[in-house]
């Protein structure tokens, strides 16, 4: 058979296998591309190019991941096995190199350059062949793994290159070495390589035999375990490691003594160390035990920081870092005062609950700073696996402790401030319930004996001050919420935001953008305009981003336009931030019929909600739109039923449901809305639409309604009041039972809002509508 100098044939990449010319070999083929290449070869001339891939773990190797030089082979037989793979018998023909690789229909095709070999033989070739054959015979006698028939077959060969290939294929050498021999065209060079490899393998076998004989002398007074120990010592002696593990074990034992562990933990550590010493380093269990001992040593068992119980200093630090948040600061100072008196207070579990951007995480850092404690934070957002909290058992591959123990290792002391960020974002699935695992962590009566599956020994968490943060308390399971002291951070007033921007955000952003105070000045009226017209949030993250935008534009102007100083006032804010994003105050410009302003409480703070009612001729069909939840739909039904039952008292045609279809819509239809507090707002909007009386534009309302017209209390009045204040409303109608919540509203907001507390819908309509409803 003759091959062309350059020919295009299918390519089959090999994993952990190599075929030399003249070799006949069975291959099992299972990959899709390889099967396609085989089928193409069988259709054409049975020729296929075999080359090794550099990384055997890759399923679909690219061109650069294949060795360029391989073997052109002929497919002799092909058999499909029951398991879906194909068994192929191939015969190596010639060395070849692929010049170009193209991807055909589901397989690689290679443009080959056939590498012709020199078949001539001189005296030096003859001498090298004899030496190689002699070395190979000696190797066979020592190893006893290669049959004499193989030697007989090799010794009958006349071609030097072929002899070198066949001998190399029988040697237990690395694939890279075999590939190197395949890539060597010169016969003399190839035989020299094979001679060097055989000589090296003979030395290794002789050394193994020598080690075995040395160990055998000590066998008389020991059993199998002692034999294994002596063999290990003999190997270490040959490698030059005289001490073996003994030096490492003594160092670890010393560290265990100095770690300050409780007695039961210390006993476990020493027991594991004894096992570690007995197990060979090559054993997989050896590394598992070593990792376990390292974790026990890395954990703080007795190392603690000394609390700084100076209350005035702590108050100063908290005031410097945070404006407002008086309740939280007061709670921390109370904790310090009690600890200074008792010096034995168990760590309290605080939960800072509030919208994003109000400073929950940074407040926890300030608490750690004021207490002079180490601070560690773990994020629980998206944690679904119980083992994330409790760790994995050591029987699993890749096992490691849970996040609590990892956090303690990072803290380095037994009494850090430990922040559990986003505790409301945990969820459960088939891998367990992480919130249930947190119950033990956050119970001061139980966490002195916290058990991690990996560590197994109990660990004392009672000295840790745990602080959790959450956006939405409703998603935290009841038993877990019961273990924490909830401190609500509702959001900032406009005045507080201006202070925070002046005293904190502006200075931070100027520094981060490489500016100085002299290069950028933002006047208070400009900050007020940014707060009113460019942000609408409970926290201050958007405000910080807007200030960062101003800093970036200032930096550009200083660098490109060579300006030395930028002063931002309310007049030139638009030059930096563009047109206002929000209209300050969402209150309607005039009184509207059938449009009521409700107050809502979301996970990102309070917000205002417009509820619109439209009438159309019909037969009393009630249509609800705006992506309303079940509770809100039920509020609408209750409002509709209440108006039907009280239609005459309200001055509405009793047969309105036979004349009109009623459509209730809450704008921003893409945003899900739910909750019972829209009840009185829906009643007011319906009565306004049916009676034709407009609703006062400056009035916002919140409250749940019953079929008898009673107004029931709601939650989140503080957040709702802040949103009403932001929206420019001046009057708030709220349930009478929420009077206790008025004290939580900042005084600056309370002074600008008129609160009307009601217990019945009649009072709501009296204050919300222009004119009497039954007139």
Number of C-alpha atoms within 10 A of each C-alpha: 3 4 11 9 11 15 12 19 22 27 30 24 27 19 16 14 15 20 27 26 20 16 15 16 14 13 14 14 20 13 14 14 21 21 17 19 23 25 15 20 19 17 9 12 11 18 25 26 30 26 25 24 25 18 12 14 10 11 13 13 14 11 13 9 15 16 17 19 24 29 26 28 25 21 18 15 13 17 11 12 11 7 7 9 16 18 16 18 16 24 22 22 20 19 25 26 21 22 13 13 17 14 12 13 11 12 19 20 22 23 19 25 18 19 17 11 13 12 11 10 14 8 8 10 17 15 11 19 24 14 15 23 19 13 18 24 16 13 21 16 13 14 12 9 10 16 10 13 9 13 15 11 11 17 16 9 13 13 16 23 25 19 21 25 22 19 19 24 16 12 16 11 13 9 16 13 14 20 19 12 22 22 19 17 15 12 24 18 14 20 26 16 18 23 23 13 17 22 15 12 18 20 12 12 14 15 14 13 12 13 19 15 12 14 19 13 11 14 14 8 8 11 10 9 10 14 18 17 14 21 19 16 19 19 18 15 14 11 9 10 12 14 11 16 17 11 10 11 15 13 10 19 15 10 12 21 13 10 17 15 18 13 9 10 19 19 13 15 23 16 11 15 20 13 15 20 18 13 17 16 14 8 9 10 15 16 15 17 19 17 14 20 20 14 17 21 21 15 22 21 20 13 13 15 14 10 16 15 20 14 18 11 13 23 16 11 16 24 15 12 16 18 16 18 20 12 12 19 18 12 13 19 21 13 16 21 15 13 16 16 10 8 12 10 14 15 21 20 20 22 24 27 23 25 25 21 19 23 21 24 19 13 19 25 22 19 24 21 17 24 24 17 24 19 23 21 21 16 16 23 15 13 19 20 20 22 23 18 25 25 23 20 17 17 10 9 9 9 17 23 23 19 19 22 24 18 19 22 19 17 20 20 21 24 26 26 26 25 26 22 22 21 28 23 18 19 20 15 10 8 10 15 18 21 25 15 17 18 17 19 26 27 20 19 11 14 20 18 15 21 18 22 19 21 22 16 16 16 20 16 26 23 20 23 22 24 26 27 26 25 24 18 19 11 14 18 14 10 11 18 17 13 19 19 14 17 16 19 24 26 27 23 20 18 12 16 22 23 17 20 22 15 15 16 20 23 14 14 20 22 12 12 13 10 17 13 12 10 16 20 15 19 13 16 15 18 24 19 19 24 24 19 15 20 22 20 21 28 23 24 16 17 24 20 14 19 22 19 15 22 24 18 14 25 21 13 15 17 11 9 10 10 13 12 15 16 14 21 17 15 10 12 20 14 11 16 16 10 11 15 13 14 13 17 17 20 22 18 9 11 18 20 25 25 27 30 29 26 27 26 24 16 15 19 26 25 21 23 22 20 21 21 23 18 18 12 13 13 14 17 15 15 14 17 12 16 18 19 13 13 16 20 22 15 25 25 17 20 28 19 16 18 22 17 14 14 19 13 12 20 15 20 14 15 13 18 17 13 15 18 17 24 17 22 20 18 14 12 12 9 10 10 20 17 19 23 28 27 29 32 32 32 27 31 31 28 26 25 21 24 20 16 23 22 26 22 23 21 25 29 29 29 28 23 28 17 15 15 20 17 27 22 20 18 15 17 25 22 27 26 32 26 26 31 23 24 21 18 23 17 22 25 23 28 28 16 14 17 15 8 12 14 10 13 18 15 10 12 18 17 10 13 17 14 20 17 17 22 18 18 23 17 14 23 22 13 18 27 24 18 14 14 19 12 9
